[in-house]
Amino acid sequence: MERTLHAQPSSSLATSTHQYLSAKRCQSAQSSLSTSAADLRELTNTLQELNNHFKKNAKILSEIKDNIVKANEKPDTRPADDTSGVHKLERVTVELRLVFLKIGEIDTLKEQFQAEAFIQARWYEPTLKGTDIDCFDASKFWNPLLYIDNSVGDLKNDVWHKVVYDGIDTPMIYEMRKIKGVFLENLELNDFPVDVQDLTITVSTTRTVNEVLLTADTHQLSAINTHAFIDQQEWRLHEHVETSTKLLSSPFTPSQNQHPAFSATCHAARRPGYFYWNVYFLIFFITVMAFTTFSVTYNLPQNRLQLSFTLLLTAVTFKWVVVRCLPTISYLTTLDKYVLLSMVMLCVVCAWHSIIAVCPTDVAPHWDNLAFITLVVIYTLFHLVFFLWMYFVTYRRRRVMKRKDKEYLKARLERLNSVGHGGSESDEYAGSAATTVVRKTLPPRKSLQRLSSASDKESRSNSVEQNHKILTNKHALEQQQHRASMRQSIANPNSNPFQTNYTGQQVLLTSGDIEAMTMKQFRIGTLGC
């Protein structure tokens, strides 16, 4: 009995101990689960924050990339500020000359054209006098800071310099650049398709009108190469180039200073043959076919109106074809006027067919015949007046352009004759980014004897042009003295044979020689100095 009593307390103690240990294990498990859940939530929040920072950084990097791409695609064509530190007290006159080397596609819808051009700017630089010309550095001297005002997008721009100096007059710096790009132009389409468009390249400067004055070159005319033209099937280039100057304001500066600008304009005349055959003649035939509806008896207006409406809708379709060839403009072109007047004639025919249907049957045939004759006469007079108006109004500008071509070629020929001879095939051209040297190979002695008297007369008559010469070395005065001694030796055959047989001497070239060399290279397709 006592053993039984002692066994019951021991079993109950073991059970309670087991329950206590189980409760402790459950409590520790629950606490560990709660701790791991809290750590998991903290880890999730940390990962979410990292994800947000990553997205923000990716967005910033994308914006930086877009800005870099935009900066590379559309570089600023304006020159940087003057870093030379040289400032002029007086206004400097810069003479400009532009040569259109190649005209690309002329886009009528976008009102822009592609072109490749050569621009020459020159100005006097007194500080170069007495210095070593061979070590000329353009970045250390005053610069007009020129840029192209009406360019669009990426503009290829190659710039180089040279110095012209004879040791006596003021040295002159030449800045030459070759540009290639797309240029904006407001097209005037009033006379379309017999219009003549102005293709202009405008050169401006970041300096104000008080600092620099841009003018046309007084020695060389601007020119154009009419052979290197892509759209020759659609356009025809005129020979002359017109230049003008104007003032531009800067709206982005507080002072709104005015800046000088120089514009060179060539002219392209559209070839209207395509529009004559494919628009004018087709509209003319459609309108003439409207008169054939009078062959249907007047008491069948439904048949007459059906044919007339069909022709009217065809004319409307052709009108939309013409619209697709032109930009959105708020005025009527010559072709628009012709198409609209033809549509008016078709509408008048349709209106008459509806009127004749309600006329009395006894007078209807007479009035129908009378209307037919009247409309034919009106349509004939309309074409007569239209052709006269085309000849005296729309074609007038083409006649003016042809007259200017003749005047320009005459002036250019006179200027070429006044500046001297055109150089020989043995002339050598050497250039660098800093300066350009021209080496002139002299002809044999017999040729020099024949040209000596003529050259002396020409030197006296063209004393102004001879003040501008290229210095091939720093001893300009010595070169002039040697040239004078060579002329004396030519006049005296008994002089030293070394002087008379010399054929490789570097001589000083006049601006006439430079012009002739430039024109010679321009004719063979390249342009250099």
GURO-77262 format. One line per field, with one value per residue (C-alpha): residue number from 1; x, y, z. Coordinates in Angstrom, 2 decimals, always signed. Each point is the difference from the previous one (the first is absolute). Layout:
seq NUM, ...
x X, ...
y Y, ...
z Z, ...
***
This chain:
seq 1, 2, 3, 4, 5, 6, 7, 8, 9, 10, 11, 12, 13, 14, 15, 16, 17, 18, 19, 20, 21, 22, 23, 24, 25, 26, 27, 28, 29, 30, 31, 32, 33, 34, 35, 36, 37, 38, 39, 40, 41, 42, 43, 44, 45, 46, 47, 48, 49, 50, 51, 52, 53, 54, 55, 56, 57, 58, 59, 60, 61, 62, 63, 64, 65, 66, 67, 68, 69, 70, 71, 72, 73, 74, 75, 76, 77, 78, 79, 80, 81, 82, 83, 84, 85, 86, 87, 88, 89, 90, 91, 92, 93, 94, 95, 96, 97, 98, 99, 100, 101, 102, 103, 104, 105, 106, 107, 108, 109, 110, 111, 112, 113, 114, 115, 116, 117, 118, 119, 120, 121, 122, 123, 124, 125, 126, 127, 128, 129, 130, 131, 132, 133, 134, 135, 136, 137, 138, 139, 140, 141, 142, 143, 144, 145, 146, 147, 148, 149, 150, 151, 152, 153, 154, 155, 156, 157, 158, 159, 160, 161, 162, 163, 164, 165, 166, 167, 168, 169, 170, 171, 172, 173, 174, 175, 176, 177, 178, 179, 180, 181, 182, 183, 184, 185, 186, 187, 188, 189, 190, 191, 192, 193, 194, 195, 196, 197, 198, 199, 200, 201, 202, 203, 204, 205, 206, 207, 208, 209, 210, 211, 212, 213, 214, 215, 216, 217, 218, 219, 220, 221, 222, 223, 224, 225, 226, 227, 228, 229, 230, 231, 232, 233, 234, 235, 236, 237, 238, 239, 240, 241, 242, 243, 244, 245, 246, 247, 248, 249, 250, 251, 252, 253, 254, 255, 256, 257, 258, 259, 260, 261, 262, 263, 264, 265, 266, 267, 268, 269, 270, 271, 272, 273, 274, 275, 276, 277, 278, 279, 280, 281, 282, 283, 284, 285, 286, 287, 288, 289, 290, 291, 292, 293, 294, 295, 296, 297, 298, 299, 300, 301, 302, 303, 304, 305, 306, 307, 308, 309, 310, 311, 312, 313, 314, 315, 316, 317, 318, 319, 320, 321, 322, 323, 324, 325, 326, 327, 328, 329, 330, 331, 332, 333, 334, 335, 336, 337, 338, 339, 340, 341, 342, 343, 344, 345, 346, 347, 348, 349, 350, 351, 352, 353, 354, 355, 356, 357, 358, 359, 360, 361, 362, 363, 364, 365, 366, 367, 368, 369, 370, 371, 372, 373, 374, 375, 376, 377, 378, 379, 380, 381, 382, 383, 384, 385, 386, 387, 388, 389, 390, 391, 392, 393, 394, 395, 396, 397, 398, 399, 400, 401, 402, 403, 404, 405, 406, 407, 408, 409, 410, 411, 412, 413, 414, 415, 416, 417, 418, 419, 420, 421, 422, 423, 424, 425, 426, 427, 428, 429, 430, 431, 432, 433, 434, 435, 436, 437, 438, 439, 440, 441, 442, 443, 444, 445, 446, 447, 448, 449, 450, 451, 452, 453, 454, 455, 456, 457, 458, 459, 460, 461, 462, 463, 464, 465, 466, 467, 468, 469, 470, 471, 472, 473, 474, 475, 476, 477, 478, 479, 480, 481, 482, 483, 484, 485, 486, 487, 488, 489, 490, 491, 492, 493, 494, 495, 496, 497, 498, 499, 500, 501, 502, 503, 504, 505, 506, 507, 508, 509, 510, 511, 512, 513, 514, 515, 516, 517, 518, 519, 520, 521, 522, 523, 524, 525, 526, 527, 528, 529
x +0.00, +2.80, +1.88, -3.01, -0.18, +3.70, -0.32, -2.82, +1.92, +3.06, -2.05, -1.82, +3.33, +1.38, -3.09, +0.16, +3.72, -0.70, -2.76, +2.22, +2.77, -2.47, -1.36, +3.55, +0.78, -3.17, +0.73, +3.57, -1.24, -2.60, +2.58, +2.41, -2.78, -0.94, +3.68, +0.48, -3.20, +1.23, +3.38, -1.76, -2.12, +3.08, +1.84, -3.00, -0.08, +3.73, -0.28, -2.91, +2.00, +2.93, -2.34, -1.36, +3.52, +0.95, -2.99, +0.78, +3.67, -1.01, -2.33, +2.77, +2.44, -2.58, -0.51, +3.76, +0.28, -2.83, +1.65, +3.33, -1.67, -1.86, +3.18, +1.82, -2.85, -0.58, +3.23, -0.07, +1.17, +0.75, +3.71, +1.28, +0.82, +3.18, +2.79, +2.85, -0.32, +0.40, -2.57, -0.18, -0.65, -1.46, -2.46, +1.65, -1.16, -0.18, -0.37, -1.88, -0.25, -2.06, +0.20, -2.78, +1.99, -2.94, -3.78, -1.75, -3.68, -2.46, -2.88, -3.10, -2.16, +2.48, +1.22, +3.70, +2.90, +3.33, +3.18, +3.77, +1.73, +3.35, +0.14, +2.94, +0.29, +2.87, +0.93, +3.04, +2.13, +2.55, +1.52, +1.45, +2.28, +3.62, -0.68, +0.98, -2.83, +1.12, -0.84, -3.48, -2.52, -3.60, -1.11, +2.25, -1.49, -3.35, -2.73, -3.46, -1.63, -2.08, -2.73, -2.75, -3.35, -2.50, +1.51, -2.05, +1.37, +3.58, +2.20, +3.40, +2.40, +3.73, +1.92, +3.55, +1.90, +2.71, +1.76, +0.51, +2.77, +2.52, +2.16, -1.26, -3.78, -2.09, -0.09, -3.30, -1.33, -2.05, -2.42, -1.31, -2.54, -1.77, -3.50, -2.49, -3.50, -3.70, -1.23, -3.42, -1.64, -3.47, -1.22, -2.21, -2.50, -2.27, +1.20, +0.10, +0.81, +1.97, +1.47, +3.60, +1.25, +2.70, +2.51, +1.77, +2.84, +0.24, +3.26, -0.23, +2.22, -0.35, +1.64, -2.19, -0.33, +2.27, +2.86, -0.11, -1.40, -0.70, +0.22, +0.36, +3.51, +1.19, +2.42, -1.75, -3.63, -2.01, -0.64, -1.83, +0.86, -3.07, +1.30, +0.08, -3.78, -2.02, -3.54, +0.81, -3.10, -2.26, +1.93, +2.37, +2.61, +0.73, +3.56, -0.04, +0.26, -1.44, +1.38, -1.59, +0.55, -2.45, -0.20, -1.19, -1.15, +0.69, -3.21, +1.83, +2.23, -1.29, +1.46, -1.38, +3.05, -0.07, +2.45, +1.04, -0.81, +1.13, -2.24, +0.97, -2.91, -0.08, -3.14, -1.62, -2.77, -2.42, -0.44, -3.80, -0.23, -1.21, -2.91, -0.89, -0.47, -1.36, -2.23, -0.77, -0.78, -2.00, -2.11, -0.46, -1.23, -2.34, -1.55, -0.36, -1.78, -2.67, -1.21, -0.72, -2.86, -1.99, -0.28, -2.47, -3.53, -1.06, -3.05, +2.34, +1.60, +0.80, +2.44, +1.57, +0.47, +1.44, +2.70, +0.73, +0.31, +2.40, +2.25, -0.24, +1.11, +2.90, +1.12, -0.21, +2.26, +2.60, -0.21, +1.03, +2.89, +1.27, -0.42, +2.33, +2.81, -0.06, +0.32, -2.99, -0.24, -2.76, +0.05, -0.75, +2.70, -0.29, -0.90, -2.62, -1.65, -0.21, -1.41, -2.57, -1.19, -0.38, -2.09, -2.12, -0.66, -1.09, -2.32, -1.53, -0.66, -1.68, -2.14, -1.12, -1.04, -2.21, -1.51, -0.76, -2.06, -2.68, -0.05, -3.02, +0.36, -0.63, +3.05, +2.23, +1.88, +0.79, +1.23, +2.01, +1.85, +0.60, +1.41, +2.32, +1.46, +0.30, +1.86, +2.40, +0.81, +0.51, +2.31, +2.04, +0.36, +0.99, +2.93, +1.07, +0.08, +1.69, +2.80, +0.62, +0.07, +2.46, +2.35, -0.02, -0.28, +1.18, +2.78, +1.23, +2.34, +1.60, +0.83, +1.47, +2.16, +1.34, +0.86, +1.83, +1.91, +1.33, +0.91, +1.72, +2.08, +0.99, +1.06, +1.91, +1.86, +0.92, +1.26, +2.07, +1.54, +0.80, +1.77, +2.53, +1.01, -1.26, +3.13, +1.61, -0.26, +3.40, -1.23, +0.33, -2.43, +0.96, -2.24, -0.36, -2.42, +2.07, +1.09, +0.05, +3.05, -0.21, +3.11, +0.06, +2.25, +1.27, -0.11, +3.19, +1.98, -1.45, -3.52, +0.98, +1.51, -3.27, -2.00, +2.35, -1.35, -3.63, +0.57, +1.58, -3.05, -2.35, +1.91, -0.38, -3.72, -0.84, +1.96, -2.91, -0.23, +3.78, -0.15, -1.48, +2.56, +0.78, +3.25, +1.82, +2.68, +0.76, +2.37, -2.66, +2.02, +2.93, -2.33, -1.32, +3.51, +0.97, -3.09, +0.99, +3.53, -1.43, -2.00, +3.15, +1.88, -2.75, +0.28, +3.83, +0.93, +3.68, -0.58, +0.91, -1.28, -0.94, -2.59, -1.36, -0.28, -1.57, -3.31, -0.84, -0.07, -2.79, -1.68, -2.70, -3.43, -2.60, -3.63, -0.70, +2.15, -1.91, -3.33, +1.16, +1.29, -3.22, -2.13, +2.21, -0.33, -3.72, -0.50, +1.65, -2.18, +2.21, +0.43, +3.22, +2.21
y +0.00, +2.36, -0.97, +1.03, +3.36, +0.63, -0.91, +2.48, +3.15, -1.01, -0.51, +3.33, +1.79, -1.48, +1.07, +3.57, +0.16, -1.18, +2.56, +2.76, -0.93, -0.17, +3.45, +1.39, -1.50, +1.47, +3.41, +0.01, -1.13, +2.77, +2.60, -1.20, +0.08, +3.57, +1.04, -1.53, +1.69, +3.39, -0.57, -1.00, +3.16, +2.14, -1.73, +0.55, +3.72, +0.30, -1.71, +2.25, +3.12, -1.28, -0.62, +3.56, +1.44, -2.12, +1.24, +3.62, -0.38, -1.72, +2.90, +2.54, -1.92, -0.19, +3.78, +0.57, -2.31, +1.82, +3.37, -1.25, -1.39, +3.26, +2.00, -2.17, +0.06, +3.76, +1.78, +3.73, +1.63, +3.25, +0.49, +0.11, +3.26, +1.72, -1.61, +1.85, +2.95, +2.45, +2.79, +2.68, +3.61, +0.81, -1.90, -2.56, -0.45, -3.66, -0.75, -3.21, -2.14, -3.19, -2.67, -2.59, -3.14, -2.39, +0.33, -3.13, -0.83, +2.89, -1.15, +2.02, -1.55, +0.63, +3.30, -0.81, -0.97, -1.78, +1.74, -0.04, +3.38, +1.74, +3.21, +2.40, +2.82, +2.46, +2.97, +2.14, -0.80, +2.78, -1.93, -2.54, +2.59, -0.72, -3.50, -3.44, -0.92, -3.63, -0.46, +1.47, -1.33, +1.05, -0.65, +2.81, +2.72, +1.72, -2.06, +1.09, -3.13, -0.88, -2.64, -1.18, +1.44, -2.05, -3.48, -2.97, -2.96, -1.19, +2.37, -1.17, +2.91, -0.09, +3.23, +1.02, +3.29, +1.74, +3.37, +2.31, +2.56, +1.75, +1.53, +3.53, +0.22, -1.24, -3.82, -1.68, -3.19, -2.37, -2.36, -2.68, -2.66, -2.78, -0.77, -2.72, -0.37, +0.81, +3.60, +1.53, +2.10, +1.56, -1.03, +2.35, -2.17, +2.61, -0.86, -3.77, -1.98, +2.69, +1.42, +1.11, -0.71, +1.88, -2.29, +2.04, -0.69, +2.63, +0.61, +1.92, +0.71, +0.00, +3.42, +3.09, +2.51, +2.38, -2.52, -1.37, +0.92, -2.77, +0.97, -1.73, -0.63, +2.93, -2.08, -3.33, -0.70, -2.74, -2.89, -3.29, -3.30, -0.77, -3.40, -1.72, -0.01, -3.05, +1.14, +0.96, -1.85, +2.21, +3.28, +2.16, +2.14, +3.54, +1.21, +3.14, +0.33, +2.98, +1.27, +2.20, +1.11, +0.44, +0.25, -2.77, +0.44, -2.44, -0.67, -2.18, +2.85, +2.68, +2.88, -1.32, +1.26, -0.10, -2.22, +0.42, -2.74, -0.74, -1.96, -1.63, -1.08, -2.22, -0.63, -3.24, -0.03, -2.92, -2.00, +0.08, -2.70, -2.71, +2.13, +1.16, -3.54, -1.69, +2.70, +2.84, -2.17, -2.57, +2.70, +1.61, -3.27, -0.69, +3.45, -0.30, -3.32, +1.86, +1.60, -3.44, -0.34, +2.39, -2.82, -1.70, +1.31, +2.75, -1.96, -2.57, +2.15, -3.04, -1.31, +3.40, +0.61, -3.46, +0.57, +3.53, -1.06, -2.77, +2.49, +2.40, -2.67, -0.90, +3.64, +0.04, -3.07, +1.78, +2.99, -2.19, -1.37, +3.56, +0.73, -2.88, +1.62, +3.23, +1.01, +1.39, +3.57, +2.58, +1.32, -1.35, -0.98, +0.33, -3.67, +0.31, +2.86, -1.95, -3.12, +1.98, +1.97, -3.26, -1.38, +3.16, -0.67, -3.56, +1.32, +2.48, -2.85, -2.05, +2.98, +0.55, -3.62, +0.32, +3.28, -1.23, -2.83, +2.45, +2.27, -0.06, -2.62, +2.51, +2.21, -2.60, -1.15, +3.60, +0.97, -3.22, +0.68, +3.61, -1.10, -2.48, +2.65, +2.54, -2.42, -1.01, +3.63, +0.81, -3.01, +0.99, +3.61, -1.27, -1.95, +2.92, +2.36, -2.63, -0.58, +3.75, +0.38, -2.92, +1.57, +3.58, -0.67, -3.43, -0.33, +3.55, -1.01, -2.65, +2.64, +2.18, -2.89, -0.61, +3.68, -0.07, -3.09, +1.89, +3.04, -2.17, -1.92, +3.27, +1.55, -3.15, -0.05, +3.67, -0.58, -3.01, +2.03, +2.84, -2.13, -1.56, -3.33, -3.36, -1.94, -3.04, -3.71, -0.09, +2.04, -1.78, +0.39, -0.75, +0.73, -0.61, +0.88, +3.03, +1.52, -0.71, +0.34, +0.26, -0.87, +1.40, -1.59, +2.58, -0.64, -0.17, +3.12, +0.49, -0.01, +2.46, +2.33, +0.06, +0.67, +2.46, +3.15, -1.08, -0.85, +3.40, +1.78, -2.23, +0.60, +3.75, -0.20, -2.51, +1.52, -0.46, -3.77, -0.40, +1.19, -3.38, -2.79, -3.32, -0.08, -3.27, +0.81, +2.68, +1.96, +1.79, +3.08, -2.08, -1.99, +3.21, +1.27, -3.32, +0.10, +3.48, -1.22, -2.92, +2.42, +2.02, -3.14, -0.93, +3.41, -0.41, -3.32, +0.47, -0.25, -2.91, -3.28, -1.30, +2.74, -0.38, -3.81, -0.21, -1.89, -1.07, +3.23, +0.64, +3.29, +2.18, -0.46, +2.68, -0.38, -0.42, -3.13, -1.31, +0.65, -1.72, -3.03, -0.24, +0.15, -2.58, -2.46, +0.75, -0.94, -3.41, -0.82, +0.87, +3.21, +0.89, +2.91
z +0.00, +0.96, -3.17, -1.99, +1.73, -0.58, -3.70, -0.71, +1.15, -2.01, -3.18, +0.44, +0.54, -3.21, -1.91, +1.29, -0.79, -3.55, -0.44, +1.32, -2.38, -2.92, +0.87, +0.14, -3.41, -1.54, +1.51, -1.32, -3.44, -0.09, +1.03, -2.71, -2.60, +0.97, -0.14, -3.49, -1.26, +1.25, -1.69, -3.22, +0.04, +0.61, -2.85, -2.31, +0.83, -0.63, -3.38, -0.96, +0.88, -2.05, -2.92, +0.22, +0.07, -3.01, -2.01, +0.93, -1.02, -3.26, -0.82, +0.67, -2.18, -2.79, +0.13, -0.11, -3.02, -1.83, +0.65, -1.33, -3.14, -0.61, +0.48, -2.53, -2.53, +0.07, +0.86, +0.47, -3.21, +1.76, +0.72, +3.53, +1.67, -1.00, +2.04, -1.68, +2.37, -2.92, -0.26, -2.67, +0.90, -3.42, -2.15, -2.29, -3.59, -1.06, -3.70, -0.81, -3.09, -0.38, -2.69, -0.34, -0.76, -0.17, +0.34, +1.21, +0.30, +0.19, +2.23, -0.85, +2.74, +2.85, -1.52, +0.29, -2.25, +0.22, -1.06, +0.19, -0.05, +0.36, +2.06, -0.03, +2.55, +0.14, +2.13, +0.71, +3.05, +0.76, +2.93, -2.46, -1.56, +0.81, +1.37, -1.26, -2.36, -0.23, +3.71, -0.31, +2.54, -0.67, +3.59, +1.29, -2.17, -0.35, -1.69, -1.24, +1.52, -3.06, -0.08, -2.36, +1.04, -2.03, +0.31, +1.26, +1.93, -0.30, -2.02, -1.20, +0.33, -0.93, +0.71, -0.90, -0.20, -2.00, +0.03, -3.00, +0.47, -2.27, +2.71, -0.65, +0.42, +2.91, +0.23, -0.77, +1.60, -2.12, +1.77, -2.34, +0.82, -1.82, +1.25, -0.81, +1.41, -0.25, -0.10, +0.55, -2.70, -0.16, -3.43, -2.01, -1.87, -1.54, -3.52, +0.49, -2.17, -1.88, +3.20, +0.59, +3.52, +1.91, +1.73, +2.66, +2.44, +2.73, +1.84, +3.26, +2.99, +3.77, +0.07, -0.10, -2.79, +1.96, -0.17, -3.54, -3.41, -2.52, -3.68, -3.34, -1.30, -2.11, -2.10, -0.56, -0.79, +1.63, -2.38, -0.50, -1.64, -2.10, -1.17, +3.41, +0.52, +1.02, -0.95, -3.57, -1.25, +2.12, +0.33, -2.01, +1.74, -1.13, -0.42, +2.15, +3.78, +1.86, +3.30, +2.64, +3.58, +2.86, +3.77, +2.31, +3.59, +2.83, +1.95, +2.54, +1.25, +2.40, -2.03, -3.32, -1.89, -3.77, -1.85, -3.65, -2.49, -3.55, -2.40, -3.29, -2.19, -3.05, -2.03, -1.16, -2.61, +0.08, -3.19, -0.54, -2.68, +2.40, +1.22, -3.51, -1.28, +3.12, +1.51, -2.42, -3.01, +1.96, +1.68, -3.41, -1.53, +2.94, -0.33, -3.78, +0.46, +1.99, -3.24, -1.43, +2.48, -2.21, -2.53, +2.36, -0.58, +2.37, +1.24, +1.66, +2.72, +2.15, -2.61, -0.57, +3.74, +0.55, -2.60, +1.22, +3.66, -0.97, -1.78, +2.96, +2.47, -2.28, +0.02, +3.82, +0.10, -2.12, +2.31, +2.94, -2.05, -0.43, +3.72, +0.92, -2.01, +2.03, +3.65, +1.88, -1.27, +0.39, -3.57, -3.46, -2.44, -3.76, -0.32, +2.75, -1.85, -3.23, +1.68, +2.00, -3.04, -1.92, +2.87, -0.10, -3.69, +0.84, +2.71, -2.45, -2.45, +2.75, +1.02, -3.59, -0.39, +3.06, -1.29, -3.51, +1.47, +1.25, -3.05, -2.34, -2.70, -2.82, +0.86, +1.68, -3.18, -0.99, +3.46, +0.28, -3.26, +1.03, +3.39, -1.69, -2.33, +2.81, +2.30, -2.78, -0.76, +3.69, +0.47, -3.07, +1.19, +3.44, -1.48, -2.15, +3.00, +2.15, -2.53, -0.34, +3.76, +0.31, -2.53, +1.27, +3.75, +1.09, -2.58, +0.58, +2.82, -2.18, -2.59, +2.74, +1.20, -3.52, -0.37, +3.36, -1.13, -3.01, +2.10, +2.59, -2.55, -1.66, +3.32, +0.95, -3.32, +0.36, +3.53, -1.05, -2.83, +2.38, +2.63, -2.41, -1.49, +1.12, +1.03, -1.57, +0.53, +1.77, +2.96, +3.33, +2.91, +3.58, +2.98, +3.69, +2.78, +0.98, -3.29, -3.72, -2.24, -3.77, -2.00, -3.50, -2.65, -2.45, -3.77, -2.10, -0.83, -3.52, +1.35, +2.69, -2.61, -1.92, +3.18, +1.65, -1.65, +0.43, +3.66, +0.64, -1.46, +1.95, +3.23, -0.44, -0.79, +2.74, +2.86, +2.38, -0.55, +0.33, +3.60, +0.99, -0.49, +1.63, +1.95, -0.60, +2.60, +2.56, -2.28, -2.05, -0.87, -1.16, -2.25, -1.56, -0.65, -1.56, -2.22, -1.21, -0.73, -1.98, -2.16, -0.66, -0.94, -2.46, -1.63, -0.21, -1.69, +0.86, +3.69, +2.27, -1.53, +3.43, +0.30, -3.54, +0.08, +3.46, -0.16, +3.57, +1.99, +2.52, -0.91, +1.52, -1.53, -0.46, +0.95, -3.71, +0.00, +3.01, -1.74, -3.18, +1.90, +1.96, -3.14, -1.74, +2.87, +0.25, -3.64, +0.44, +2.98, +2.98, +1.91, +1.79, +0.71
***
